[in-house]
Amino acid sequence: MSFKITFNGATKTYESPVKVLDIVGDSRDIVCAYVNNRVRELTYSFDYDATVVALSCKDRDAKQTYEASIRFLVAMAMKNLHPNTQIRFSYNVSRSIFMQVLDKSILVNSQMVAELEAEMKKIVEADYPLVRSVVSKEEAKKVFAKEGYQDKVDIIQYRPEKTCHLYECNGYINYMYNRMVPSTGYLRKWKLKYYHPGVVIQYPRVEMDGEIPPFEESPTFGKTLKRAHQWAVSTRFDSIVNINHRIEQDGPIDIITLGEQRHNRQLCELGELVEANKEEIRLICIAGPSSSGKTTFANRLRIELLSRGIDPIRISMDDYYLPKDQVPLDENGEPDLEAVDALDVKLFNENMAALISGETVDLPKFDFKLGHRVKGRTLSIPADQPIIIEGIHALNDRMTESIPQHQKFKIFIAPQAQINIDNHNPLSLTDLRLLRRIVRDYQFRGSSAIETLSMWASVRAGEFKWIYKTQEGANYVFNSFLPEELSVMKKYAMPLLQKIEVENPYFPVAERLIRMLKFFDDMPDEWVPCNSILREFIGGSCYADV
């Protein structure tokens, strides 16, 4: 039976099954492809009518394939060099992967990195095929146990499917929970860097048009990730298996209370820092990427400060948006609401300086239905009353350039999770926030998952341009991650993601998120406190009308 395939605007008829490679050609820049909008490996064989679109490292849905294949390459090279050594991957500074050597007897230094790099190049030059096979879960357990991967054996019990995928490459076997390139010869773009106490692996990024970004030190972000990792390991929240075990053994109340207590401890630390400098601090600036929990955090910080005799007021930067016809345009000619110049920078500076000087100020209020500002509160404050400002540009010094640095206390907030499926497969920090936003937008804004996903690329572009760099100037970084949140949000997010049909352009992202969530045990949310940051996304927050 014949079938038709459309590729690059041309349609051809075929009489027997074909592989994607047969359609897109052997260019090593192509790493996977859409087949009727589903991401498929280049070795995928099919015999039905389809439209095929080649994907390179410049494309959003190819990033996971290339990055997973790079981790496979690194793990294979390490296995060749140090057969009995366990390694763990995580995400790190400068949009990179970090490899930690778990065997303390192996010295990680520049020589070791040079040897690893040479072995990886050798494997790439050999162009070994990556051969996919489907086996039963029991067979996969046997294979992983033989390879010494107990972490992979443990996670399989939470896999809902009856089968498991394995990839074999010149005798090496692994599984990266993702689609892979056809052979090692496709993996030409990567860089290694010795970065004590491990190795940084850089790879092409979509936001860099498929190129590897220059390495950038981010000491504040790096310290935050280190603290998150240390806490996750010490409390056994560092992997899906450990989280599920804790839910099963300790129950939801212990898990929820533990996560909330960690937030309380951070709030206490913040309260002590502000209290120690309350004579100088006039502005408390809170910023972070989308779905970090800024609103709930600002309310809880206010309560923490009130308990110390400090009575801050809150001012929203959203009230300083310019009318839509005055907002600068992005590269597509659309209003760029993520840009700092979408706000009335001059007026905000003037108002903050006047308030701090003791003047009475007529604050604006942005009416989102009308699309412009209207008159808001008339306000004056005493000299000992700080102002909490919250918004994506709150740490941008342009917004508060009239205020001396020593009078500003800057807080960056974001969920910094250090969770792995297994040692070779870390969970994406960005996907966690995306799930939060999907659930929140549906709960409170009537938006479907498709609508949220359609805006995400623009949101991410704004974060890279305006937000992330401000973290390095922060006085404190608040980690808003909660260990129970993916188990709780699963029942909210799964139905929304499963509604997205295969034909939809956002199906590949939905499919990726579903593959992540399916491993988590469900957890009821009845014990989540009403003042929890998690309530900002799932509903039931006591701050909903504040």
Residue pairs with C-beta under 8 A, 6 or more apart in sequence:
1 47
2 13
2 14
2 15
3 13
3 14
3 47
3 48
3 49
3 50
4 11
4 12
4 13
4 14
4 49
4 50
5 11
5 12
5 14
5 18
5 23
5 49
5 50
5 51
5 52
6 50
6 51
6 52
7 23
7 24
7 51
7 52
7 53
7 54
14 47
16 47
17 45
17 46
17 47
18 45
18 46
18 47
19 42
19 43
19 44
19 45
20 32
20 33
20 35
20 40
20 41
20 42
20 43
20 44
20 46
20 52
21 42
21 43
21 182
23 33
23 52
24 30
24 33
24 42
24 52
24 54
27 54
28 185
28 186
28 188
29 56
29 57
30 42
30 54
30 55
30 56
31 42
31 55
31 56
31 57
31 62
31 65
31 66
31 69
31 181
31 186
32 39
32 40
32 41
32 42
32 55
32 61
32 62
32 65
32 179
32 181
33 39
33 40
33 42
33 52
33 53
33 54
33 55
34 40
34 51
34 52
34 53
34 55
34 61
34 508
35 44
35 46
35 50
35 51
35 52
36 50
36 51
36 502
36 503
37 51
37 502
37 503
37 504
37 505
37 507
37 508
38 502
38 507
38 508
38 511
39 55
39 61
39 62
39 65
39 179
39 508
39 511
40 46
40 179
41 65
41 132
41 179
41 180
41 181
41 182
42 181
42 182
43 132
43 182
55 61
55 62
55 65
56 62
56 210
57 63
57 66
57 189
57 204
57 205
57 206
57 210
58 206
58 209
58 210
59 206
60 206
60 457
60 509
61 508
61 509
63 204
63 205
63 206
64 178
64 179
64 512
65 178
65 179
65 180
65 181
66 181
66 187
66 203
66 204
67 97
67 203
68 176
68 177
68 178
68 179
68 180
68 425
69 130
69 176
69 180
69 181
69 186
69 187
70 97
70 187
70 190
70 201
70 203
71 89
71 97
71 176
71 201
71 424
71 425
72 130
72 167
72 169
72 174
72 176
72 180
72 424
73 120
73 123
73 124
73 184
73 187
73 190
74 87
74 89
74 97
74 99
74 116
74 120
74 201
75 87
75 174
75 424
76 123
76 169
76 170
76 172
76 174
77 116
77 119
77 120
77 123
78 85
78 87
78 99
78 116
79 172
80 119
80 123
80 172
81 115
81 116
81 119
82 103
82 106
84 103
84 148
85 101
85 102
85 103
85 106
86 101
86 102
86 103
86 148
86 423
87 99
87 100
87 101
87 102
87 423
87 424
88 99
88 100
88 102
88 420
88 423
88 424
89 97
89 98
89 99
89 100
89 420
89 423
89 424
89 425
89 426
90 97
90 98
90 100
90 225
90 229
90 418
90 420
90 426
91 97
91 98
91 225
91 426
91 428
91 429
92 98
92 195
92 200
92 222
92 225
93 200
93 216
93 217
93 218
93 221
93 222
93 225
94 200
94 202
94 213
94 214
94 215
94 216
94 217
94 218
95 202
95 205
95 213
96 200
96 201
96 202
96 203
96 215
97 200
97 201
97 202
97 203
97 426
98 195
98 198
98 199
98 200
98 201
99 198
99 199
99 200
99 201
100 197
100 198
101 108
101 198
102 423
106 112
108 194
108 196
108 197
108 198
108 199
109 194
110 194
112 194
113 192
113 193
113 194
113 199
116 192
116 199
117 192
120 190
120 192
123 170
123 184
124 184
124 185
124 187
124 188
125 185
126 170
126 184
126 185
127 183
127 184
127 185
128 169
128 170
128 183
128 184
129 169
129 182
129 183
130 167
130 168
130 169
130 180
130 181
130 182
130 183
130 184
131 167
131 168
131 169
132 165
132 166
132 167
132 180
133 165
133 166
133 167
133 168
134 163
134 164
134 165
134 166
135 143
135 163
135 164
135 165
135 166
136 162
136 163
136 164
137 156
137 157
137 159
137 161
137 162
137 163
137 164
139 164
140 152
140 156
140 164
140 166
140 175
141 153
141 156
143 166
143 173
144 150
144 152
144 153
144 156
145 153
147 173
147 174
149 174
149 422
149 423
151 239
151 241
151 420
151 422
151 423
152 175
152 422
152 423
152 424
154 241
154 422
155 239
155 240
155 241
155 421
155 422
155 519
156 164
158 240
158 241
158 244
158 519
158 520
158 521
159 518
159 519
160 518
164 175
165 175
166 173
166 174
166 175
167 173
167 174
167 175
167 176
167 180
169 184
174 424
176 424
176 425
177 421
177 425
177 515
181 187
189 203
189 204
189 211
189 212
190 201
190 202
190 203
190 212
191 201
191 202
191 212
191 215
192 199
192 200
192 201
192 202
193 199
193 200
193 202
193 215
194 200
200 215
202 212
202 213
202 215
203 212
204 210
204 211
204 212
205 211
205 212
205 213
207 460
207 461
207 464
218 471
218 472
219 472
220 412
220 471
220 472
220 474
220 477
221 468
221 471
221 472
221 477
223 477
224 416
224 477
224 479
225 416
225 418
227 479
228 416
228 417
228 418
228 479
228 481
229 238
229 418
231 237
231 262
232 238
232 417
232 418
232 419
232 483
235 258
235 483
236 242
236 243
236 245
236 246
237 243
237 246
237 419
237 483
238 418
238 419
238 420
239 419
239 420
239 421
239 422
240 419
240 420
240 421
240 427
240 519
240 520
241 422
243 255
243 419
243 483
243 486
243 487
243 520
243 521
244 487
244 519
244 520
244 521
246 254
246 255
246 483
247 255
247 484
247 487
247 521
247 523
248 521
252 484
252 523
252 524
252 527
253 527
255 483
255 484
255 523
256 482
256 484
256 527
256 528
256 529
256 532
258 483
259 482
259 483
259 484
259 485
260 482
260 529
260 532
262 479
263 300
263 480
263 482
263 532
263 533
266 478
266 479
267 300
267 301
267 304
268 304
269 476
270 301
270 304
270 411
270 476
270 478
271 301
271 304
271 305
271 307
271 308
273 409
273 475
273 476
274 281
274 284
274 305
274 308
274 310
274 386
274 409
275 305
275 308
275 310
277 409
278 310
278 384
278 386
280 406
280 407
281 386
281 407
281 408
281 409
282 356
282 386
282 387
282 403
282 407
282 408
283 352
283 356
283 386
283 387
283 389
283 400
283 403
283 407
283 408
283 409
284 301
284 312
284 386
284 387
284 388
284 389
284 408
284 409
284 411
285 389
285 394
285 395
285 400
285 408
285 409
285 410
285 411
286 294
286 297
286 298
286 301
286 388
286 389
286 390
286 391
286 394
286 411
286 413
287 294
287 390
287 391
287 392
287 393
287 394
287 395
287 396
287 410
287 411
287 412
287 413
287 467
287 470
288 294
288 392
288 412
288 413
288 414
288 467
288 480
289 392
289 414
289 433
289 463
289 467
289 468
290 392
290 433
290 437
290 459
290 463
291 433
291 434
291 436
291 437
291 440
291 537
292 413
292 414
292 415
292 433
292 480
293 413
293 415
293 436
293 480
293 533
293 536
293 537
294 390
294 391
294 413
295 390
295 536
295 543
296 531
296 532
296 533
296 535
296 536
296 541
296 543
297 413
297 478
297 480
297 533
298 314
298 388
298 390
299 531
299 543
299 546
300 531
301 388
301 411
302 312
302 314
302 388
305 311
305 312
305 386
310 386
311 385
312 385
312 386
312 387
312 388
313 379
313 381
313 385
313 386
313 387
313 388
314 387
314 388
314 389
314 390
315 352
315 363
315 387
315 388
315 389
316 389
316 390
316 391
317 343
317 348
317 389
317 390
317 391
317 392
317 393
317 394
317 399
318 366
318 391
319 363
319 364
319 365
319 366
319 373
319 376
320 343
320 344
320 347
320 348
320 364
320 366
320 373
321 327
321 337
321 342
321 343
321 344
321 366
321 373
322 342
322 343
322 344
323 371
323 372
323 373
324 335
324 371
327 335
327 336
327 337
327 339
327 341
327 342
328 335
328 336
328 339
328 341
328 342
329 335
329 336
330 336
330 339
330 458
335 342
336 342
336 462
338 392
338 458
338 459
338 461
338 462
338 463
338 465
338 466
339 462
339 465
339 466
340 393
340 396
340 398
340 399
340 466
343 391
343 393
343 399
344 364
344 373
345 398
345 399
347 364
348 399
348 400
349 399
349 400
349 401
349 402
349 403
350 402
351 361
351 363
352 387
352 389
352 400
352 402
352 403
353 402
353 403
354 361
355 361
355 379
355 380
355 381
355 387
356 381
356 387
356 403
356 407
358 380
358 381
358 382
358 383
359 380
360 378
360 379
360 380
361 378
361 379
361 380
362 375
362 376
362 377
362 378
363 376
363 377
363 378
363 379
364 373
364 374
364 375
364 376
365 373
365 374
365 375
365 376
365 377
366 372
366 373
366 374
367 373
367 374
381 387
386 409
389 400
392 462
392 463
392 466
392 467
393 399
393 466
394 410
395 410
395 412
395 470
395 471
395 473
395 474
396 466
396 470
397 473
400 408
409 475
409 476
410 470
410 473
410 474
410 475
410 476
411 474
411 475
411 476
411 477
411 478
412 470
412 471
412 474
412 476
412 477
412 478
413 477
413 478
413 480
414 429
414 433
414 471
414 477
414 478
414 479
414 480
415 429
415 432
415 433
415 436
415 479
415 480
415 481
415 482
415 485
416 429
416 477
416 479
416 481
417 427
417 429
417 432
417 481
418 426
419 426
419 427
419 486
420 426
420 427
421 427
421 516
421 519
427 516
428 516
430 460
431 512
431 513
431 516
432 481
432 485
432 486
434 452
434 453
434 456
434 509
434 513
435 486
435 489
435 493
435 513
435 517
436 485
436 489
436 537
437 452
437 456
437 537
438 449
438 452
438 453
438 493
438 496
438 497
439 489
439 492
439 493
439 496
439 537
439 538
440 536
440 537
441 447
441 451
441 452
442 448
442 449
442 452
442 492
442 496
443 492
443 537
443 538
443 539
444 539
448 496
448 499
449 496
449 497
449 499
449 500
449 506
449 510
450 500
450 504
450 506
453 500
453 506
453 509
453 510
454 506
456 509
471 477
480 533
482 532
482 533
482 534
484 523
484 528
484 534
485 534
486 516
486 517
486 520
487 520
487 521
487 522
487 523
488 523
488 524
488 525
488 528
488 534
488 538
489 517
489 534
489 537
489 538
490 517
490 520
490 522
490 523
491 522
492 538
493 513
493 517
494 514
494 517
497 510
497 513
497 514
497 517
498 510
498 514
500 506
500 507
500 510
501 507
504 510
525 534
525 538
525 540
528 534
528 535
528 538
528 540
529 535
530 540
530 541
530 542
531 541
531 542
531 543
532 541
535 541
535 542
535 543
536 543
